Structures are given as C-alpha cells and as structure tokens.
Amino acid sequence: MDAVNSPVRPPAPGEDNASQLRLLAIFHYVVAAITGLFSLFPVLHLVMGLAMVNGTLPMQPTHPGNPPIAPEMFGWIFVIFAGVMIVCGLTLAGFMAYAGRCLTQRRRYTLCLVVAALSCMLMPFGTVLGIFTLIVLMRPPVKAAFA
C-alpha cells in the first residue's frame, strides 16, 4: 500500500470529545457576550421610566380630570420591567460564561446541563448551542470525564 491511498486512522474517542468540549466552551463565551449585549437594550426603557418618575418627561393626560394611571406609576412600571429584564439577561450571560469555563475544566456537570437547557431559549444561536451541548454532555465518555 502506498502512502497516498493508506487509510487515515480515526482519532481516539477521547480526543474527539475533548476537542468538541473545547469548541463548546468557546461558543459559550461568544453567546454569553452576545446575550450580555442584548440584555442591555432595556436601558432605554429604564431611562425613560426614570424620567417619568422624576417628572423630567412630562406626560399630559388626554382626558381632563384624573388619569386612570398616574404618570409616576407608569414610570415605575417601566423601571421595574426594564430592571428585571436587565438583571435576568446579565445573570444568564454570566452563567453561560461560567458554564463555558466549567466545560473547559470538566467540572459541575449538572450546571452545564441546566445552562445548556436554558440557553435553548435564546434563538437562534443559543438554541443551536444548547442542543449541541446537550448532545455532547449526554455521551457516556463525556459524563465520565466530568466525574
């Protein structure tokens, strides 16, 4: 047999899983950065709500008399909603980055599974990342590597 037609030896199963875990960790960092960036979009609502609460952004009622909702109350709704969205988004981004670190170190198997399942909510990149992470983490050699 000559060198050109010789069969290529497939990599050992451990090498394949290790390279896939390394790639998944990198993609976790990338999707965490994207998630963190997009979770800061409600800052506009937060600023607008604070302006309503402070009276900087005057709101005139369309009907004379008492408005159904006071402008300050409407502003607090904006502030609370935006604050919750920002905190939840940044928390998820932090957990995704931490899961990427845990994938590299092969620690905290359950946390990596939970974060992979939660990242499926973030369409389209988080869904793809979450599904591939779940597929790789369910393999018995990978599960054994975390033990």
C-alpha positions as CSV (number, residue, x, y, z in Angstrom):
1,M,0.0,0.0,0.0
2,D,1.4,3.4,-0.8
3,A,1.2,6.5,1.4
4,V,-1.4,8.2,-0.8
5,N,-4.1,5.5,-0.5
6,S,-3.4,4.5,3.1
7,P,-6.4,4.7,5.3
8,V,-6.4,7.6,7.8
9,R,-6.5,6.5,11.4
10,P,-9.6,8.0,13.2
11,P,-8.8,10.0,16.3
12,A,-9.3,8.3,19.7
13,P,-12.8,8.9,21.2
14,G,-11.2,10.9,24.0
15,E,-9.6,13.4,21.6
16,D,-12.8,13.9,19.7
17,N,-14.8,14.6,22.8
18,A,-12.1,16.9,24.2
19,S,-12.0,19.0,21.0
20,Q,-15.8,19.2,21.0
21,L,-15.9,20.4,24.6
22,R,-13.2,23.0,23.9
23,L,-15.3,24.3,21.0
24,L,-18.4,24.3,23.0
25,A,-16.6,26.3,25.8
26,I,-15.5,28.9,23.2
27,F,-19.0,29.2,21.8
28,H,-20.4,29.6,25.3
29,Y,-18.2,32.6,25.8
30,V,-19.3,34.1,22.5
31,V,-23.0,33.5,23.1
32,A,-22.6,34.9,26.6
33,A,-21.2,38.1,25.2
34,I,-24.0,38.4,22.7
35,T,-26.6,37.7,25.4
36,G,-25.0,40.3,27.7
37,L,-25.0,42.9,24.9
38,F,-28.7,42.3,24.0
39,S,-29.7,42.3,27.7
40,L,-28.7,45.9,27.9
41,F,-31.2,47.1,25.3
42,P,-33.9,47.7,28.0
43,V,-31.7,50.5,29.4
44,L,-33.7,52.8,27.1
45,H,-36.9,51.9,28.9
46,L,-35.1,52.2,32.3
47,V,-34.0,55.8,31.4
48,M,-37.4,56.7,30.1
49,G,-39.1,55.3,33.2
50,L,-36.8,57.2,35.5
51,A,-37.5,60.4,33.5
52,M,-41.3,59.8,34.0
53,V,-40.8,59.2,37.7
54,N,-38.7,62.3,38.2
55,G,-41.0,64.5,36.1
56,T,-38.4,65.2,33.6
57,L,-40.5,63.7,30.9
58,P,-43.9,65.4,31.4
59,M,-46.9,63.3,30.5
60,Q,-50.2,65.2,30.0
61,P,-53.4,63.2,30.4
62,T,-55.6,63.1,27.3
63,H,-58.8,63.3,29.4
64,P,-59.4,66.1,31.8
65,G,-59.6,65.1,35.4
66,N,-57.8,62.1,37.0
67,P,-55.9,59.9,34.6
68,P,-56.5,56.1,35.0
69,I,-52.8,55.6,35.9
70,A,-50.7,58.3,37.4
71,P,-47.6,59.1,35.2
72,E,-45.3,58.3,38.1
73,M,-46.9,54.8,38.4
74,F,-46.5,54.3,34.7
75,G,-42.8,55.3,35.0
76,W,-42.3,52.8,37.8
77,I,-43.7,50.0,35.6
78,F,-41.1,50.9,33.0
79,V,-38.3,51.0,35.6
80,I,-39.3,47.7,37.2
81,F,-39.8,45.8,34.0
82,A,-36.5,47.1,32.5
83,G,-34.6,46.4,35.7
84,V,-35.8,42.8,35.8
85,M,-35.0,42.2,32.2
86,I,-31.5,43.6,32.5
87,V,-30.7,41.6,35.7
88,C,-32.1,38.4,34.3
89,G,-30.2,38.8,31.0
90,L,-26.9,39.6,32.6
91,T,-27.3,36.8,35.1
92,L,-27.9,34.3,32.2
93,A,-24.9,35.7,30.4
94,G,-22.8,35.3,33.5
95,F,-24.0,31.7,33.9
96,M,-23.3,30.9,30.3
97,A,-19.7,32.2,30.6
98,Y,-19.2,30.3,33.8
99,A,-20.6,27.1,32.1
100,G,-18.0,27.6,29.4
101,R,-15.3,27.7,32.0
102,C,-16.7,24.6,33.7
103,L,-16.8,22.8,30.3
104,T,-13.1,23.6,29.9
105,Q,-12.3,22.3,33.4
106,R,-14.7,19.4,33.1
107,R,-16.4,20.3,36.4
108,R,-20.1,20.9,37.5
109,Y,-21.8,18.6,35.1
110,T,-25.3,19.5,36.3
111,L,-24.7,23.2,36.0
112,C,-23.6,22.8,32.4
113,L,-26.7,20.7,31.6
114,V,-29.0,23.3,33.1
115,V,-27.3,26.2,31.4
116,A,-27.4,24.3,28.1
117,A,-31.2,23.8,28.5
118,L,-31.7,27.5,29.5
119,S,-29.7,28.7,26.5
120,C,-32.2,26.9,24.2
121,M,-34.5,29.9,24.9
122,L,-32.1,32.3,23.1
123,M,-33.0,31.8,19.4
124,P,-31.2,31.1,17.1
125,F,-27.6,30.9,18.4
126,G,-28.5,29.8,22.0
127,T,-30.8,27.1,20.7
128,V,-28.1,25.6,18.5
129,L,-25.5,25.9,21.2
130,G,-27.8,24.4,23.8
131,I,-28.8,21.4,21.7
132,F,-25.2,20.6,20.7
133,T,-24.1,21.0,24.3
134,L,-26.8,18.6,25.5
135,I,-25.9,16.1,22.8
136,V,-22.2,16.1,23.7
137,L,-22.8,16.1,27.5
138,M,-25.1,13.0,27.3
139,R,-22.3,10.9,25.9
140,P,-21.1,8.3,28.5
141,P,-17.3,9.1,28.0
142,V,-18.0,12.8,28.4
143,K,-20.1,12.2,31.5
144,A,-17.3,10.0,32.9
145,A,-14.8,12.8,32.2
146,F,-16.7,15.2,34.5
147,A,-16.7,12.7,37.4
